[in-house]
Amino acid sequence: MDLEKPPAPRPQEPEGCLVVAVRLPVRIVVLVLVVPVRMVWDALVVAGRLLTDAVLRPVGRASLWVGRALFVWPFVGLWRYGVVPLARALAWLGNVLVVVPAVWLYRYLLTPSGHALAWGVRGLGDGLAWVYARVLTPVGHAVMWTLRGLGAGFAALGRGVRAAAAWLARYLVAAPAVWVYTWILTPVGHAISWCVKGLVWCLSMIVTGVGLGLYWVARILVVLPALAVWRWVLVPVGHVLAVLGRETADALGHAWRIAGHLSLAVGRFLGTAFRWIFVEPVRWAYRTVLTPVGHVIRDTVLRPAAEAARGVGRVTRQVLAAARESARQARADFRRMLLGKPGQPQMVDRREPTSAETRTLGRSTTALTKD
């Protein structure tokens, strides 16, 4: 069980009587509430670690191995020994059945046909270019010269008509319109603008007065009471709640650390009790009872039994070896009686030097150079 490190000390601040009066009861209540929770938490942590080390990790490793054996290795074998050879065979068939015929068709059929078609299109383009340059271009120039002459005549006529229309519009429309704008519309517009400005000034003064009245009414009826409530009610209550929260947090920290020490002491007590109640008696029984009994059984029963078993095995091996040798001799005598005595093997000259004439670096004693 790990104990948490205490938090860093905060700078000392002046404490009032409210803080001192609240701190001790809060810490006592919080300690009483936190100690069982901390002990349960430490017990759950120990049980979780034991469960993880003894059950979950071995089960996870076994599950990983089983999953690898059931899913990964079969797919790897299928990919390596099934899919890859099949894909290579299909690639070879595609190359032989599709790529090679397509290359041959493109090289020996489509390319000559394309060259012939391009030559025909090039000849047709040259013919059309000659027709455009020798026939259509002179005809187009003649038509454009005719149209240009007609356009010049119509342009002169249009200039005369436009000048006459501009003179009539100037003296029949523009001059009367300028006189009406200067001597009628402008004075009327100035009068209307002055009336609108006066009306806007009156409305702005009315709106300003109404807004100022509403501002003071809202300030007196809403802002000043809200400010008084904030300053004289909410701020003191907030300070009290902040003190309570800070003291509760500090009490929780102290209680959690104290509960950790208590839980550690209880855990050590339970461990010591378990050791003296169960482990030490079992160890004493093993050392003082089971070990001498085991030595006696080993010396009086197991070792003589092992020696007897080894002697029986040795005698059995000797009997089996003698039986095999007798059977071998019987087979050899029977073969000699039926087929006769086998001939002696003839010595073959291997042209190798004898032991007295071994090869050395300074002598020519090889099979090809010896005398």
C-alpha positions in Angstrom: 0.0 0.0 0.0 1.6 3.3 -1.2 1.1 6.4 0.9 0.5 9.6 -1.0 3.0 12.5 -0.6 1.7 15.4 1.5 1.0 18.5 -0.6 3.4 21.4 -0.6 2.9 23.8 2.3 1.0 26.9 1.4 2.1 30.3 2.6 0.7 31.1 6.0 -2.3 33.5 6.0 -3.9 35.2 8.9 -6.7 33.0 10.1 -9.9 34.3 11.8 -11.9 32.7 14.6 -14.3 31.3 12.1 -11.5 29.2 10.4 -10.3 27.9 13.8 -13.8 27.1 14.9 -14.6 25.2 11.7 -11.4 23.3 11.2 -11.4 20.8 14.1 -15.0 19.6 13.7 -14.7 19.3 10.0 -11.5 17.3 10.2 -13.0 14.9 12.8 -16.1 14.3 10.7 -14.1 13.8 7.5 -11.6 11.4 9.3 -14.5 9.3 10.5 -16.0 9.2 7.0 -12.7 8.7 5.1 -11.0 5.9 7.1 -13.4 3.1 6.0 -13.3 4.3 2.4 -9.4 4.3 2.4 -9.2 0.9 4.0 -11.7 -0.5 1.4 -9.7 1.2 -1.3 -6.4 -0.2 -0.2 -8.0 -3.7 0.1 -9.4 -3.4 -3.5 -5.9 -2.2 -4.7 -4.2 -5.3 -3.2 -6.9 -7.6 -4.5 -6.6 -6.0 -8.0 -2.9 -6.4 -8.0 -3.1 -10.0 -6.9 -5.8 -10.8 -9.5 -3.8 -9.1 -12.2 -0.5 -10.9 -11.4 -2.1 -14.3 -10.7 -5.0 -14.5 -13.1 -5.4 -11.8 -15.7 -1.8 -11.6 -17.0 -1.4 -15.4 -17.4 -4.9 -15.6 -19.0 -4.1 -12.8 -21.3 -0.8 -14.4 -22.4 -2.6 -17.7 -23.0 -5.4 -15.9 -24.9 -2.8 -14.1 -27.0 -1.0 -17.3 -27.8 -4.3 -19.1 -28.6 -5.4 -16.2 -30.8 -2.1 -16.1 -32.6 -2.3 -19.9 -33.2 -6.0 -19.8 -34.3 -6.0 -16.6 -36.4 -2.6 -15.3 -37.2 -0.6 -18.4 -38.1 -3.3 -19.9 -40.4 -3.7 -16.7 -42.3 0.1 -16.3 -42.6 0.4 -19.8 -43.9 -2.5 -19.3 -46.3 -1.0 -16.1 -47.6 2.5 -17.5 -47.9 1.7 -20.9 -49.3 -1.7 -20.2 -51.1 -2.3 -16.6 -52.1 1.3 -15.7 -53.1 1.8 -18.8 -55.4 -1.7 -18.4 -56.9 -1.1 -14.7 -57.5 2.2 -15.4 -59.2 0.5 -18.1 -61.4 -2.3 -15.6 -62.3 0.3 -12.9 -63.1 2.2 -15.3 -65.4 -1.1 -16.3 -67.1 -2.1 -12.7 -67.5 1.3 -11.8 -69.0 1.1 -14.7 -71.4 -2.6 -14.4 -72.3 -3.2 -10.6 -72.2 0.0 -8.6 -72.1 2.0 -10.4 -74.9 -1.0 -10.5 -77.4 -1.8 -6.8 -76.6 1.8 -5.8 -77.2 1.9 -7.8 -80.5 -1.5 -6.3 -81.6 -0.3 -2.7 -80.8 3.1 -3.2 -82.4 2.2 -5.0 -85.6 -1.4 -4.0 -86.3 -2.5 -0.7 -84.5 0.8 1.1 -85.1 0.9 0.6 -89.0 -2.9 1.4 -89.2 -2.3 4.5 -87.1 0.5 5.7 -89.4 -1.6 5.1 -92.5 -4.6 7.0 -91.0 -2.3 9.9 -90.0 -0.9 10.0 -93.5 -4.4 10.2 -95.0 -5.5 12.9 -92.5 -2.3 14.9 -93.2 -3.1 14.7 -97.0 -6.7 15.8 -96.4 -5.5 18.7 -94.2 -3.1 19.8 -97.0 -6.0 19.8 -99.5 -8.3 21.8 -97.2 -5.5 24.3 -96.6 -5.0 24.8 -100.3 -8.8 25.4 -100.8 -8.8 27.8 -97.9 -5.7 29.8 -99.2 -6.6 29.8 -102.9 -10.4 30.0 -102.9 -12.0 31.0 -99.7 -9.5 33.7 -98.7 -10.0 35.8 -102.0 -13.8 35.4 -101.8 -13.7 36.5 -98.1 -11.6 39.6 -98.9 -14.1 40.7 -101.6 -17.1 40.3 -99.3 -15.3 42.2 -96.5 -14.4 45.1 -99.0 -18.1 45.3 -100.0 -19.3 45.3 -96.4 -16.7 47.9 -95.4 -18.1 50.3 -98.1 -21.7 49.8 -97.0 -20.7 50.3 -93.3 -18.9 53.6 -94.2 -22.1 54.9 -95.9 -24.4 53.9 -93.0 -21.9 55.4 -90.5 -22.1 58.9 -92.2 -25.9 58.8 -92.2 -25.9 57.7 -88.5 -23.7 60.7 -87.5 -26.0 63.2 -89.1 -29.1 61.7 -87.5 -27.3 61.6 -84.1 -26.3 65.3 -84.3 -29.9 66.3 -85.1 -31.3 64.2 -82.2 -28.7 65.7 -79.8 -29.6 69.3 -80.7 -33.3 68.6 -80.3 -32.8 66.8 -76.9 -30.6 69.7 -75.6 -33.1 72.5 -76.4 -36.3 70.6 -75.9 -35.5 68.4 -72.8 -32.2 69.3 -71.0 -32.6 73.1 -70.8 -36.2 73.0 -69.4 -35.2 70.2 -66.9 -32.2 72.2 -65.6 -34.5 75.3 -65.1 -37.1 73.2 -63.2 -34.4 71.7 -61.0 -32.7 75.0 -60.2 -35.7 77.2 -59.5 -38.3 74.8 -58.3 -37.0 71.4 -56.9 -33.9 72.8 -55.1 -35.9 75.4 -52.9 -38.6 72.8 -52.1 -35.9 70.2 -51.2 -34.1 72.6 -48.8 -37.4 73.4 -47.1 -38.2 69.7 -46.7 -34.7 69.0 -45.3 -35.0 71.8 -42.7 -38.3 70.4 -41.5 -36.9 66.9 -41.3 -33.9 68.1 -39.3 -36.1 69.9 -36.8 -38.4 66.9 -36.4 -35.3 64.6 -35.8 -34.0 67.1 -33.2 -37.3 67.1 -31.3 -37.5 63.3 -31.4 -33.9 62.9 -30.2 -34.5 65.3 -27.3 -37.7 63.3 -26.3 -35.8 59.9 -26.6 -32.8 61.3 -24.6 -35.1 62.5 -21.8 -37.0 59.2 -21.7 -33.7 57.2 -21.7 -32.2 59.3 -18.9 -35.4 58.7 -16.8 -35.3 55.0 -17.5 -31.6 54.9 -16.6 -32.1 56.5 -13.2 -35.2 54.3 -12.5 -33.3 51.1 -13.4 -30.3 52.3 -11.3 -32.3 53.1 -8.3 -34.7 50.0 -8.5 -32.3 47.3 -9.9 -28.6 48.2 -9.8 -28.2 49.7 -6.3 -30.2 46.8 -4.6 -28.3 44.2 -6.6 -25.0 45.9 -5.6 -26.0 46.0 -2.0 -27.1 42.3 -2.1 -23.7 41.4 -3.7 -21.6 43.4 -1.4 -23.4 42.7 1.9 -24.9 39.3 1.4 -23.2 37.2 -1.4 -19.6 38.2 -0.8 -19.7 37.3 3.0 -21.6 34.1 2.2 -19.0 33.3 -0.5 -16.2 33.9 1.9 -17.8 31.5 4.4 -18.3 28.9 1.7 -14.7 29.3 0.5 -13.4 28.8 4.0 -15.6 25.7 4.4 -14.5 24.3 1.0 -10.8 25.0 1.7 -11.0 23.5 5.2 -13.0 20.5 3.8 -10.4 19.9 1.1 -7.5 20.2 3.6 -9.4 17.9 6.0 -9.9 15.4 3.2 -6.2 15.4 2.4 -5.2 15.0 6.0 -7.8 12.3 6.6 -6.7 10.4 3.4 -3.1 10.4 4.6 -4.0 9.4 8.1 -6.3 6.7 6.8 -3.4 5.5 4.6 -1.2 5.1 7.7 -4.0 3.3 9.6 -4.6 1.1 6.6 -0.9 0.3 6.4 -0.8 -0.5 10.1 -3.9 -2.7 9.8 -2.4 -4.5 6.7 0.9 -5.1 8.5 -1.1 -6.4 11.5 -3.1 -8.8 9.3 0.0 -9.9 7.5 1.8 -10.5 10.8 -1.2 -12.4 12.2 -1.5 -14.5 9.0 2.3 -15.2 9.2 2.2 -16.3 12.9 -1.2 -18.2 12.7 -0.6 -20.0 9.4 2.8 -19.6 7.8 5.0 -20.1 10.9 3.2 -23.3 12.1 3.3 -24.7 8.6 7.1 -23.9 8.3 7.7 -25.4 11.8 5.8 -28.5 10.9 7.7 -28.8 7.6 11.1 -28.3 9.3 10.6 -30.4 12.5 8.2 -33.1 11.3 8.0 -33.5 7.6 11.7 -33.0 6.8 13.0 -35.7 9.3 10.2 -38.1 8.3 11.1 -37.5 4.6 14.8 -38.1 5.3 13.9 -41.3 7.2 11.7 -42.5 4.3 14.4 -41.6 1.8 17.2 -43.4 3.7 15.1 -46.5 4.7 12.8 -46.9 1.7 13.5 -44.9 -1.3 17.3 -45.4 -1.6 17.2 -49.2 -1.1 14.3 -49.4 -3.5 16.3 -47.3 -6.0 19.4 -49.5 -5.5 17.3 -52.7 -6.0 15.7 -51.2 -9.1 19.1 -50.3 -10.5 20.4 -53.9 -9.7 17.3 -55.4 -11.4 17.9 -53.2 -14.4 21.5 -54.1 -14.6 20.8 -57.8 -14.4 18.0 -57.5 -17.0 20.4 -55.6 -19.4 23.0 -58.4 -19.0 20.5 -61.1 -19.6 19.2 -59.3 -22.7 22.8 -58.8 -24.0 23.6 -62.5 -23.5 20.3 -63.5 -25.3 21.1 -61.2 -28.2 24.7 -62.6 -28.4 23.3 -66.2 -28.4 20.8 -65.4 -31.1 23.5 -63.8 -33.2 25.8 -66.9 -32.8 22.8 -69.2 -33.7 22.1 -67.2 -36.9 25.8 -67.2 -37.9 26.0 -71.0 -37.3 22.8 -71.6 -39.3 24.0 -69.4 -42.2 27.4 -71.2 -42.2 25.6 -74.6 -42.2 23.5 -73.6 -45.2 25.9 -71.5 -47.3 29.3 -72.6 -46.1 32.1 -70.6 -44.7 32.4 -67.1 -46.3 35.6 -66.3 -48.3 38.3 -64.1 -47.0 38.3 -60.6 -48.3 41.1 -59.8 -50.8 43.4 -56.9 -50.1 43.1 -54.1 -52.7 46.2 -52.0 -53.5 45.0 -48.4 -53.0 48.3 -46.9 -54.0 48.6 -45.2 -50.7 51.8 -45.0 -48.7 52.3 -47.2 -45.7 52.6 -45.9 -42.2 56.4 -45.9 -42.6 56.2 -43.8 -45.8 53.8 -41.1 -44.8 53.6 -37.9 -46.9 55.7 -34.9 -45.9 56.3 -31.6 -47.5 60.0 -32.3 -48.2 59.5 -35.8 -49.8 57.8 -36.9 -53.0 55.8 -39.7 -51.6 52.4 -39.1 -53.2 50.8 -41.8 -55.3 51.8 -40.2 -58.6 55.3 -39.1 -57.8 56.7 -41.9 -55.7 59.4 -44.1 -57.2 
